């Protein structure tokens, strides 16, 4: 399995230069807070005026043992993190996103930073990016996800709220592809999270604003860069989705993410981006180009040494799913997923039962997020809920 490391490149010259730049970068006062986050094995760092630094550890927010940060100190901590370009964006837009690297005990850790303003004061939220992405088993992902990695073209979407592990799942899927296929992977990211080590694949990663001015130009260039696989990030507007679906139609395998609570509701979430008169055409584009939608949520684990595990719903675009999408019968999609287990599908009920059986989560945690509690009760009693007509 190919590895993912914070600043490692397969080119020794590039690797040496990158590390040289890190050494030349002046140590910032804020770096000690990032180091605290890493040592606590936290996922997020929150800095807000009037509050002490707050870290999220295994899903729980916890303040660091120090006084609240006052406005003058916050400015001193955060402004030096931004280069000229990010300062301009911050002033114009009231916020900016960028990658940040801090060395912790000889290891370079990457963070996805959002600098923001609230009530006229500067603040920060930073997500720690894991230096290594385990294979599917190490992330407790269902084996059927592997099936989606073998398509030559089409679209695969990861659905979930912020912090549900979507980027990590895509990273694991790309790592798997990288380990078995000789393909060209092109990513367009804002900012770059994982820096991949090439195995069998050629991998180019372009950061919006750093390597290319914007997403639209990046996708325009992409079609001339001979990619087999394109990672386009979040589907947040019409243009992004249409550009991505066009790439899928023209022979590329496209990965993206979207904010949706489940695989079936992802269809409605996409349609919401478009006026009603376009819905028929968009349904057709989804039905014939989408290969799969993976929805996931992270849950607190009861297994020692495991912080959180994903509950995962998988909807693959079988003829039945295509038919329902084309006909606008989205309400029937949950049942189609439930009875499609033989075709690699699973719903949240099946996933939660598997996590309970594997002693990864407890029953109260499962029932708190179960979309259909009666169905989960039946599944835990040993009733095969994947059979047609069970409910």
N, C-alpha and C positions, 0 to 999 in steps of 0.2 A: 504494500500500500504506500502510495506517495505521501510525503509529509507536507505539512504547512508550517512555515516558520515566520516569525515576525518580520525579519528583514533579509532573509536568505534568498540569494539568486543563484542560478546555475552558472552564471558567468562570474569567475573569480575576480575579474577587474571591477565589475559593477558592485559586487559584494564588498570588496575592499573600499571602494569609494563611498558607498553608503555608510559603512561603519566609520569611515574617517569623518564624514559629515556629522554623524551622531556625536563623535568625540569632540568635534569642533564646536558643536552647539553649546552655548552657555547653559550651565545648570540653572534651572529656574526654581524659585521658591515653591511653586505649586507642585513640583515633581514629587515632593515627599508625601503629598496626599495621594498621588497615583500609586506610589510604592505601598502605602498603607492598604489601599484597595486590593492590590495583588496579594499581599501577605495575608490578608483576611479572606482570600479566595472569593472576593465579591465580584458582582457582575457590573454594577453601575456606581458612579460617583455623582452626587448632587451637591452643588455649591450655591447657596442662596444667602443673600445679605440678611443678617439677623438670626441666622441658624448656624449651628456648628456643621462641619462637613458631615454628610450623611451617605452611607454606603448601603447598597442592597446585597445581602448575603443570603443565598438560597431562597430568594423571593421576598425576604423580610428587610424593611428599611431600619437601619441602626445608626444613631449618631456617634461620631467619633468623640473620644474623651478630650475635648478641648473647648475653649470659649466660642461663642458665636462669632461669625465673620462680619465685621463692620464694613461699610461701603468703601472706605479708603483702602482697607486691606484687600478687599475683593478686586478693586481696580488694579492694585499692585500685583496681585496673583495672576489675573487673567489676561490683561492687555498684552504682556510680553509673549504670550503663547501665539498671538496672531501675527502673520506676516502682512505685508502691505496690501496684498490682494484681499485677504480675509478681513482686514480692518475696514477696507472700502465696502465690501459686501455687508459687513456687520452694521456699518453706519447707514447704508442705504436701505437695507432690508430689515434691520432690527434683529438680525441673527445670522449665523453662518455655520456650516458643517465642514469639518476637516479631520484628517487623521493626525494622531499625535503619538510619538514614540518615547518611551522612558525605559532606561536600563535598570533592571532590578536584579541585583546579585549576578551580574554578568549575562543576563538574558534580556533581549530587547522585546518589550511588550508594546503592542499596538492598541490604540484606543480610538474609538469613533466619537468625536467630540461635537456637541452642539452648543455653541455660545449663544446666549439669548438675553433679551431685556425683559424685565417684568417690573411693573410699577416704576419704570424709569431707571431701574438699577440693573447692572450687569450680573449675569449668573451663568452657570455651566451645568450640563449633564453629559457625562462621558460613559460610554459602554466599553468594557474590556473585551478585546477580541482574543479568543484562545489561540495560543501559538501552535497548537496541534489539534487537528480534527480527527477523532477516532473513526473507524469504519462504522457501518450501520449498527453492528452488534454493540459496539462500545457506546453508542448514543441511545441504545434501546429502541431503535427504529425497526419497524416490521420488515421482514425479508422481502416482501412483495415490492418494496420501493426499488429494489434492484432491477425489476422488470422494466421500469420506466427509463432506465439508463441506456437501454439498447436501441432506442428509436434513432433513426437517421434524420428525421425532420418532424416538425410539429411544435407545439407549445406545451410546457409543463409549468403550472403555477403552484407556488407555495402560499397558502392562505393562513392568516392568523393575526393576532394583535401584535403591537410592538413588544419585543422581548419574548416572543414565543419560540425562538430558535429557528426561524425560517432560513436565515443566512447560513447557519451552521449546517442545516440539512442539505441545502444546495451545495455547500462546500464539500460535504461528505460524498454527495452524488458525483460532483466533478472529480474528486479524488479517485473514485472508483473507475470512472471513465478514463481518467488519466493513466490508470494502472493497467488497463487492458486494451485500449484502442490507440491507434496513431491518428489523431485528429488535431485540428487547429481550434483552440478555444479562445474566444475573444470576449473580454468582459468590459462593460462600461459602468463605472461605479462612482458614487458621490457620497463619501470618499471610498477609496479602496480599503477593504477590511482585511481579508486574508491574502497574503502574498504566497502564491503557489510555487512549489518546486516541480519542475517538469520531470515527468517520467517517460511515458511513451508519447504524450501529447506535446505539441507546440502551444504555448500559452502566452497571450498578450493581454496585459491589463492596462486599461486607460482610465485615468481619473479625470472626471469632469472638472473643468477650471484649471487643471494642472497640465494635462496632456492634450486636452481638446477643449474648445471654448464652452460648448454646451452639448446636451444630449442629442439634439437634432443633427448637429454637424457630425457628432460621433457615429450616429447610425448611418448618415449619408456616406461617411468614409467606410463604414463596416462592410457594405456590400462590395467594395472594391478590394477588401483585404482577405478574401478567400477563407472566411471562417466556416467551420462545420457546426460549431456550437457558439451561440451568443447569449451572454448573461446581461440582461437589460435593467435589472434592479426593480424598483417598485412601479406597478401600473397605477399611476395616480391621475392620469388625464387621458382625454381622447387621443391626442397625438401619440403619446407613448404606446397605448394599446394598438392603435392602427399600424404604427411603424413595426411593432413587434409581430403582429399577426401577419403583416406582409412578408416579413423575413421568414416566418414559419411556412407561408404559402410557397415561397420561392426556394425551398429545399434546405432550410436551416433548422436545427433543433434549438429552440429558444427557451431559456429559463427566466422566470420573473417572480415577483412577490406581489401580494395584494392584501389589503386589510379587509378581511371577511372572517366571520365566526365559524363557518363550516364550508365543506365542499359544495353542497347544493346552493347555499346563499351567495357563493362567489359569482354565480351566473347573474343574479340580480344586481350585485355590486358592479359588475362590468357594464350591464345595461344602463345603470344609473349615470354612467359617464356620457351617455349619448341621448339625443332627443328621441322621443317616442317613434317618430317616423323612420328612424334608422334601426329600430330593434330587430325587425325581421332579418335584415342583412347581417347584423351583428350575431344573431343567433345562428345563422348559417355558417358564418366564419368560425364561431366557437365550435359548433358541432363537427365540422370537417377538418379542423386544424388542431384542436386541443387533444392532447394525448392523455393527460391526467391532471387532476387537482388534488393536492395534498394539503389538508388542513391540520393544524396541530396546536396544542396548548401544553404549557409546561406545568407539571404538578410536583408538589413536595413529595419526596420519596421517604420511605421508612427503612430502606436498606442502608446499613452502615457504610459510610464512605461515598454514598451517592446523594448529591444535593437535590436535583430535580430530574424528572423523566418526562418525555412527551407522550401525551395521548394523541393518537394519530388517526385521521379519517382519510381514506383513499378512494377517489372516484376515478375510474378509468373509463375512457370513452368507447365503450362497447356499442354495438348497433342499438341496443335498448336505450342506453344513455343518450346517444345521438338523437334518436327518435323523440325522446321526451323533451330534449332541449329545443329541437326544431319546432315541436308542436306547442311549446310554451307551457308544458305540464311540469313545471319545476316542483310542485308540491309532491309529485310522485317520485322524485329523485331519491329521497332518503330510503324509501322501501326498495328501490332498485339497487342501491348500494348494499343494503342489508342482505339481499338475496343473491348478491353477485360475488360472494366469497370465493367461489371456484374460479373466478376470473381476476383474482388479485385484489378485489375490493374489500374494504372493511369500514364500518362506521364507528363512531365514538363508543357505542355500547360494547361492541366486540373488543375494542382496544382497551377499555377500562377493565373488562373482565380478565383479559390477558395480563394486565399489570397487577391486578389483585392476586391472580393465581400464581404469578411469579414472585409474589411478596415484595413488590416494588412500591406499592401504595396501599393505604388502608381503605376500608369501605367508606368511612365518612368523607374522605377526600374525593372518592369516586362519585358518590351520590351528590356531592355538592356541585359537581360540574356536569353530571349526566343529563343529556338533553331529553331522555325518556327514562325516568326512574323505574317505571313499571317494567319496561323491557329489560333493564339491568337486573332487577330482582329476579325475573324469569331466567335470565342467562346464568345468574349465580346459583340458581336451583338446579342447573344442569339441563334446562330446556334449550333446544337448538333454535335460537331466534332467527337464524338465517333462512328458515323454511318459509315459502310463500304462505300467506294466510295466517301466520302466527298471531298477528294483531289485526 
